[in-house]
């Protein structure tokens, strides 16, 4: 119980620090944010009096700490504020962006796991064999390839040359194939290496020969002892991969011209729309700390010795 409370306390510290750092970076960014907001709002050069009016509306004429509290105060009550450009509440637009990005990230994770799990299991059956070496080589190549480069290769192959799939846009299931495949192949590369190492370590555990001498079958040894032992590091990787997928989907969405957190964030940064940028950054930070918290809790379910040690 004490350990869980410490995890929650660290989570609050991380979120508080992220909020302050994000606001400070935006506050100190070069240029006049009021002028940028005015141009984005009216799509034209505006007179100085309009810029000053927008500066007052956005709270940019207040001091740093006052402006920070003007943003944090409503946030603590669940209010993300209104867009500095459109005046609309931030949350509905952010929610719509998440509803585009989350399915893409989940599908990418599903593709990655469906590739990495069978590949790692097959590879560890004959460690050092040609299948094992091939799996390691493919995983290493995939891990070294940037997502944007892989996305461009997939567009060139399946959209330009073969004309099988659309390269950009949304509207049908065919539009999500290439973006999700881009994310999934990246996940498969990292998961294959981690899962392979975990399975090899679990298969070399010193208690397995003793179980074999006691008559425990190979299937039972694998399911009840090898798999739980190998799952501990994989839990961390899967959780972090989901968090990184939501972050990596931003770049992929921009390349494939998809709506979602990517376009939401890019447009907000270009317009210096402080509330929108801060909402995305805080959402990402909340996602990471939540994943870490859930991972620690799942650890305690997968290995009760961790909970007993904390007690």
Steps between C-alpha positions, in 0.01 A plus 500: 500500500782736586669431167178573307458832682860588412429421133193725504700779668772473233229514234366828640852646515568404137172651380558821696853536365384429144226763523741765632777418251262496203350834595846652556629384160196639320524824698867548406463399135624768258254729323180667607242232580214752492591598143527135395160425652348803329631397159378142551159622617433752223731356232627850429723772636308681775540848653692541829187569706358160404827334599485670839140390545597140426796531739260597777249227409768230508645631827835567337521845655513356851818389672630148457375358830162669471455368147611155612247496782227628268558185297564251783206611716225394258709195398487365856122509466508306173476800270767511229394849399414644161706525185678832464424497126147367459368564850354148508551276804819295461365168627242422224758558226763304692255216558424479128874490425552219752217299342696505173839424653411235759366238253809553284730444798308195623501344153872567471558328835287202393696465176830524686406234754354267237836508321742505794349227720501216239837614365663501844349164598621338178844658534569369853419141407843473339721776647781593264332337202424669173145587607629658820770696320252612234252619763771698679620653174150604393422641844826697508435639151148601597616668822761702309255624235326831582122495486481776239738310270299179536181695431644642179614154387153355561339787309740451210440123488128461568354837396723619215630181337234238571204739540350268763443749780441875532794704621319774690167591651229316692152367433542125446681214669750498212624843609616372839699203368826675413514725812426208735750279317765771541442509874459122533827411328687734732337338803575151367870583468545598865261242645662211312842568651367550853270198490773279351746598775237446770405158369864391475564617856187324626587175321842508668357539851666257747169368637380357167720184507370427851143528376583267212643239739183524707299399194356838407423497128649741249165668432436562870854627553456745214157629597537512879867588542677618182222728370437691830876542553545637147193727526646732765727709270252473213229668711720809527577508129138454390382778730771739387446406135135600529601836645768549234253396230269786590799732484640344183158510337538879489776473238326220311174694485679800353666283231174328406295823532268352761304702757589427861742614766764564233313765305345630824845563650664635184225756442503600867878557497488700178226725641664523846172372640627453857201313647500240221875439511497470878204262486684262264823509702318437827298220340823334383661538843188363669505204264863415579464526877173304491664225298790486747259485792291225342815310406618499861160378614497224238850402616358432843227284353741308278762459775350512853852507644525869406198588712626288788838672481337845527293390796 
